[in-house]
Amino acid sequence: MIPQSLAFLMTYKCNFQCDHCSVSAGPEHREVIAAEHMRRVIEEAYVVPSIRVVVFTGGEPTLYPELLKTGISLAHEKGFVTRLVTNAWWAKIPEKAHQFLQNLRAAGLDELNISFDDFHLLYLEAFGGEQNVVNAVRAATELGMTVLVGTVLHPGARIRTGYLRKTFQEAGIQQEIKFLEDFVFPLGRARQKLPAHLFVSDPEKREKGACREAGQTLAILPDGRVLFCCGHIVNSRAEEIFTVDTLASGAPLSEIVARMQRNVLYWWLHLEGPEAAYAELGVEKRFQRKCEACFYLGTAYRGKLQALAAKKEEIFARWEGEKVGLPA
């Protein structure tokens, strides 16, 4: 459980309000991360040798362009790979898309990740629609950035990887583009607004088993909380038990990482998955996605989980003995 990336959820504010959004981002939000928080964490991340990538996401981080450029520049100066996750609302006109990304490239942006699917298109139409994505991808590839387009699948979805490949080929974009497909998570706004049949389990990500993504990314929230996972439980009641510390405590990032690595729950999730924690609790419940299981750990079963706190040293010792052959 060694963090490899640092993700700044700069804001929950977004100019879209997609039904599938698991973190319930939208125009009504006003919180935004402080520049001094970004500066401090990036400087402290420099002495955590495993961290290689700094991600700027949200919400929609490009709604705060100067703050975004500041963060990218700080991370670039420290030698980190920098990544932006965006909905490409700013790319209606090719020339403006190129200029926008050229400014970020000059600040040190290495990778552009665009979120685009049937859900996003409903809102992107107001800014130019699918052409925005084409403009953004073209500009980013021309500027030498790594480009990834992430899409969310559901039964009947039109926008999939095959559709996107064809779209970019027809636009004459020859450079390599990466694609990422995922399924709708039954969390956040999606949990409230979408019908159950749209929540499909990922056949290649078993419900049971380790969650290697847990602990791989440290997420810094707009209010300065530090989470051990950049998952779909942020901006929900569940995030409290996954908060390692807050920047207000004054603890350096290296100490926060060490604290994360002493947490038995986090190790359970990383090496055995949330089902191991449920087994210890004596709870039998099926989930479609691991993030959904973690959401329930932090909400419906939070009391049961907290009741184990007094036994954590005993549980950790037993678990360690079983895993590495040490005496229990």
C-alpha positions as CSV (number, residue, x, y, z in Angstrom):
1,M,0.0,0.0,0.0
2,I,2.4,2.6,-1.3
3,P,1.0,5.8,-2.9
4,Q,2.0,6.4,-6.4
5,S,-0.1,9.5,-7.3
6,L,-1.5,12.5,-5.6
7,A,-4.9,13.8,-6.7
8,F,-6.2,17.3,-6.0
9,L,-10.0,17.4,-6.0
10,M,-9.7,21.1,-6.5
11,T,-13.4,21.7,-6.3
12,Y,-16.8,20.0,-6.4
13,K,-18.1,22.9,-8.6
14,C,-18.9,21.8,-12.1
15,N,-20.7,23.5,-15.0
16,F,-22.3,20.1,-15.7
17,Q,-24.7,18.2,-13.5
18,C,-24.5,14.7,-14.9
19,D,-27.0,12.2,-13.6
20,H,-24.2,9.5,-13.2
21,C,-21.9,11.7,-11.1
22,S,-20.8,9.6,-8.1
23,V,-19.4,12.6,-6.2
24,S,-22.5,14.8,-6.9
25,A,-20.5,17.7,-8.5
26,G,-22.5,20.6,-9.9
27,P,-22.9,24.4,-10.3
28,E,-24.2,24.9,-6.8
29,H,-20.9,24.1,-5.2
30,R,-18.6,26.9,-4.1
31,E,-15.7,25.1,-2.3
32,V,-12.3,25.3,-3.9
33,I,-8.9,24.2,-2.6
34,A,-6.5,26.9,-1.3
35,A,-3.4,27.6,-3.4
36,E,-1.2,27.4,-0.2
37,H,-2.6,23.9,0.4
38,M,-1.5,22.8,-3.1
39,R,1.9,24.4,-2.7
40,R,2.5,22.7,0.7
41,V,1.4,19.2,-0.3
42,I,3.4,19.3,-3.6
43,E,6.5,20.3,-1.7
44,E,6.0,17.6,0.9
45,A,5.2,15.0,-1.8
46,Y,8.6,15.6,-3.2
47,V,10.1,13.7,-0.3
48,V,7.8,10.8,-0.7
49,P,9.8,8.8,-3.3
50,S,6.9,6.6,-4.5
51,I,4.7,9.5,-5.7
52,R,5.3,10.1,-9.4
53,V,2.1,11.7,-10.7
54,V,0.0,14.7,-9.6
55,V,-3.6,14.8,-10.8
56,F,-5.9,17.9,-11.0
57,T,-9.5,16.9,-11.0
58,G,-12.9,17.8,-9.5
59,G,-15.7,18.8,-10.2
60,E,-14.3,20.8,-13.1
61,P,-10.8,22.2,-12.3
62,T,-10.7,24.4,-15.4
63,L,-13.3,26.7,-13.9
64,Y,-10.3,28.0,-11.9
65,P,-7.7,28.4,-14.6
66,E,-5.2,30.5,-12.8
67,L,-5.3,28.2,-9.7
68,L,-4.9,25.2,-12.0
69,K,-1.9,26.7,-13.8
70,T,-0.3,27.5,-10.4
71,G,-0.8,23.9,-9.3
72,I,0.5,22.4,-12.6
73,S,3.6,24.7,-12.5
74,L,4.4,23.8,-8.9
75,A,4.2,20.1,-9.6
76,H,6.1,20.4,-12.9
77,E,8.9,22.3,-11.1
78,K,9.3,19.3,-8.7
79,G,9.6,16.9,-11.5
80,F,6.1,15.2,-11.2
81,V,4.1,14.0,-14.2
82,T,1.0,16.2,-14.3
83,R,-2.5,15.2,-15.4
84,L,-5.7,17.2,-15.9
85,V,-9.2,15.6,-15.8
86,T,-11.8,17.8,-17.6
87,N,-15.1,17.7,-19.5
88,A,-13.6,19.9,-22.3
89,W,-16.3,22.6,-22.1
90,W,-13.6,25.1,-23.0
91,A,-12.8,23.6,-26.5
92,K,-15.7,24.8,-28.7
93,I,-13.4,26.7,-31.1
94,P,-10.2,24.9,-32.3
95,E,-8.1,28.0,-31.9
96,K,-9.3,28.6,-28.4
97,A,-8.8,25.0,-27.5
98,H,-5.2,25.1,-28.7
99,Q,-4.5,28.4,-26.9
100,F,-6.1,27.1,-23.6
101,L,-4.0,23.9,-23.7
102,Q,-0.9,25.7,-24.9
103,N,-1.0,27.9,-21.7
104,L,-1.3,24.7,-19.6
105,R,1.4,23.0,-21.5
106,A,3.7,25.9,-20.9
107,A,3.0,25.6,-17.2
108,G,4.0,21.9,-17.4
109,L,0.9,19.8,-18.2
110,D,1.9,16.4,-19.5
111,E,-1.4,14.5,-19.7
112,L,-5.0,15.4,-20.7
113,N,-7.8,13.1,-19.5
114,I,-11.3,13.9,-21.0
115,S,-14.5,12.6,-19.5
116,F,-17.0,12.0,-22.3
117,D,-20.0,9.7,-22.6
118,D,-23.7,9.8,-23.1
119,F,-24.2,11.5,-19.7
120,H,-21.6,14.3,-20.4
121,L,-22.9,14.9,-23.9
122,L,-26.2,16.1,-22.6
123,Y,-24.4,19.1,-21.0
124,L,-21.6,19.5,-23.4
125,E,-24.1,20.2,-26.2
126,A,-24.6,23.7,-24.6
127,F,-20.9,24.4,-25.2
128,G,-20.4,22.8,-28.7
129,G,-21.0,19.1,-28.2
130,E,-18.9,16.3,-29.5
131,Q,-16.7,18.7,-31.5
132,N,-15.3,20.0,-28.3
133,V,-13.8,16.7,-27.6
134,V,-12.3,16.5,-31.1
135,N,-10.9,20.0,-30.7
136,A,-9.4,19.2,-27.3
137,V,-7.9,15.9,-28.4
138,R,-6.4,17.4,-31.6
139,A,-4.9,20.3,-29.7
140,A,-3.4,18.1,-27.0
141,T,-1.8,15.7,-29.4
142,E,-0.4,18.5,-31.5
143,L,1.2,19.9,-28.3
144,G,2.7,16.5,-27.5
145,M,0.6,15.6,-24.5
146,T,-0.5,12.1,-23.6
147,V,-4.3,11.9,-24.2
148,L,-6.9,9.6,-22.6
149,V,-10.6,9.7,-23.1
150,G,-12.6,8.1,-20.3
151,T,-16.2,6.9,-20.9
152,V,-18.9,5.5,-18.6
153,L,-20.8,2.5,-19.9
154,H,-24.4,1.4,-19.3
155,P,-26.9,-0.7,-21.1
156,G,-27.7,1.0,-24.4
157,A,-24.8,3.5,-24.2
158,R,-24.0,4.9,-27.6
159,I,-20.6,6.5,-26.8
160,R,-18.1,3.7,-26.4
161,T,-14.4,3.2,-27.2
162,G,-15.2,1.9,-30.7
163,Y,-17.4,4.9,-31.4
164,L,-14.7,7.3,-30.2
165,R,-12.0,5.7,-32.2
166,K,-14.0,6.1,-35.4
167,T,-14.8,9.7,-34.5
168,F,-11.2,10.6,-34.1
169,Q,-10.1,8.7,-37.2
170,E,-12.8,10.5,-39.3
171,A,-11.5,13.8,-37.9
172,G,-8.0,12.9,-39.2
173,I,-6.4,12.6,-35.8
174,Q,-3.6,10.0,-36.3
175,Q,-1.7,10.2,-33.0
176,E,-2.2,7.6,-30.4
177,I,-5.1,8.1,-27.9
178,K,-5.7,6.0,-24.9
179,F,-9.2,5.0,-23.8
180,L,-10.7,3.9,-20.5
181,E,-14.1,2.4,-20.0
182,D,-15.9,2.0,-16.7
183,F,-19.4,1.3,-15.5
184,V,-21.8,3.6,-13.6
185,F,-21.3,3.5,-9.9
186,P,-24.4,3.4,-7.7
187,L,-23.2,6.3,-5.6
188,G,-23.7,10.1,-5.3
189,R,-26.2,11.6,-7.7
190,A,-26.3,8.4,-9.7
191,R,-27.7,6.6,-6.6
192,Q,-30.5,9.1,-6.4
193,K,-31.4,9.6,-10.0
194,L,-30.6,6.6,-12.1
195,P,-32.7,3.4,-12.5
196,A,-31.2,0.2,-11.0
197,H,-30.8,-1.5,-14.4
198,L,-28.1,1.0,-15.4
199,F,-25.8,-0.3,-12.6
200,V,-23.9,-3.1,-14.1
201,S,-21.0,-5.0,-12.4
202,D,-17.7,-4.8,-14.2
203,P,-17.1,-8.4,-15.4
204,E,-13.3,-7.9,-15.3
205,K,-13.3,-6.5,-11.8
206,R,-14.6,-9.2,-9.4
207,E,-16.8,-8.1,-6.6
208,K,-14.6,-10.1,-4.2
209,G,-10.9,-9.8,-3.8
210,A,-8.2,-7.2,-3.2
211,C,-8.7,-3.5,-4.1
212,R,-5.2,-2.6,-5.3
213,E,-6.4,0.9,-6.1
214,A,-6.9,1.6,-2.3
215,G,-3.8,3.4,-1.0
216,Q,-2.4,3.9,-4.5
217,T,-3.6,7.5,-4.7
218,L,-3.8,10.1,-1.9
219,A,-6.7,12.5,-2.5
220,I,-6.6,16.0,-1.3
221,L,-10.1,17.4,-0.9
222,P,-11.1,21.1,-1.3
223,D,-11.3,21.5,2.5
224,G,-7.8,20.0,3.1
225,R,-8.8,16.5,4.1
226,V,-6.4,13.8,3.0
227,L,-8.1,10.5,1.9
228,F,-6.3,7.2,1.3
229,C,-8.2,6.6,-1.9
230,C,-9.4,8.7,-4.8
231,G,-12.6,6.8,-5.2
232,H,-16.3,7.3,-5.5
233,I,-17.0,7.8,-1.8
234,V,-15.7,11.4,-1.7
235,N,-18.2,14.2,-1.0
236,S,-20.4,11.7,0.9
237,R,-20.9,10.7,4.6
238,A,-18.6,7.7,4.0
239,E,-15.5,9.8,3.4
240,E,-14.9,10.4,7.2
241,I,-13.6,6.9,7.9
242,F,-11.3,7.1,4.9
243,T,-9.8,10.4,5.9
244,V,-6.3,9.8,7.1
245,D,-5.7,13.3,8.3
246,T,-6.4,17.0,7.5
247,L,-3.8,19.5,6.4
248,A,-4.9,21.7,9.3
249,S,-3.2,19.2,11.7
250,G,0.1,20.4,10.5
251,A,1.4,16.8,10.0
252,P,3.7,16.5,6.9
253,L,2.6,14.3,4.1
254,S,5.3,11.7,4.9
255,E,3.8,11.3,8.4
256,I,0.3,11.1,6.9
257,V,1.4,8.3,4.6
258,A,3.0,6.4,7.5
259,R,-0.3,6.8,9.5
260,M,-2.2,5.3,6.5
261,Q,0.1,2.4,6.4
262,R,-0.6,1.6,10.1
263,N,-4.3,1.4,9.5
264,V,-5.7,-2.1,9.5
265,L,-8.9,-1.2,7.7
266,Y,-6.9,0.3,4.8
267,W,-4.7,-2.8,4.6
268,W,-7.8,-5.0,4.5
269,L,-9.2,-3.1,1.6
270,H,-5.9,-3.0,-0.2
271,L,-5.0,-6.7,0.1
272,E,-8.3,-8.5,0.6
273,G,-11.0,-6.1,-0.4
274,P,-14.0,-4.8,1.6
275,E,-15.4,-8.3,1.8
276,A,-12.7,-9.2,4.4
277,A,-13.9,-6.3,6.6
278,Y,-17.5,-7.4,6.2
279,A,-16.5,-11.0,7.2
280,E,-15.0,-9.7,10.4
281,L,-18.1,-7.7,11.1
282,G,-20.3,-10.8,10.5
283,V,-22.2,-9.0,7.7
284,E,-23.4,-10.7,4.5
285,K,-24.3,-8.3,1.8
286,R,-23.7,-8.3,-2.0
287,F,-22.4,-5.3,-3.9
288,Q,-21.9,-4.5,-7.5
289,R,-18.7,-2.5,-7.0
290,K,-16.1,-2.3,-4.3
291,C,-16.6,1.4,-3.9
292,E,-20.2,0.7,-3.1
293,A,-19.1,-1.7,-0.4
294,C,-16.8,0.9,1.0
295,F,-19.6,3.4,1.0
296,Y,-21.7,1.1,3.2
297,L,-18.8,0.5,5.5
298,G,-18.7,4.3,6.1
299,T,-22.4,4.7,6.5
300,A,-24.8,1.8,7.3
301,Y,-22.1,-0.3,9.0
302,R,-20.1,2.5,10.5
303,G,-21.1,1.7,14.0
304,K,-20.1,-2.0,13.7
305,L,-16.8,-0.9,12.2
306,Q,-16.0,1.5,15.0
307,A,-16.8,-1.2,17.5
308,L,-13.8,-3.1,16.2
309,A,-11.4,-0.2,17.0
310,A,-10.6,-1.5,20.5
311,K,-9.6,-4.8,18.9
312,K,-7.5,-3.5,16.1
313,E,-4.1,-4.4,17.4
314,E,-5.3,-8.0,18.1
315,I,-6.9,-8.2,14.6
316,F,-3.9,-6.7,12.9
317,A,-1.5,-9.1,14.7
318,R,-3.6,-12.1,13.7
319,W,-4.0,-10.9,10.2
320,E,-0.2,-10.3,9.9
321,G,0.5,-13.8,11.2
322,E,-1.9,-15.4,8.6
323,K,-0.4,-13.4,5.8
324,V,3.3,-13.5,6.3
325,G,3.7,-16.6,8.6
326,L,4.5,-14.7,11.8
327,P,3.4,-15.9,15.2
328,A,-0.1,-14.6,15.9
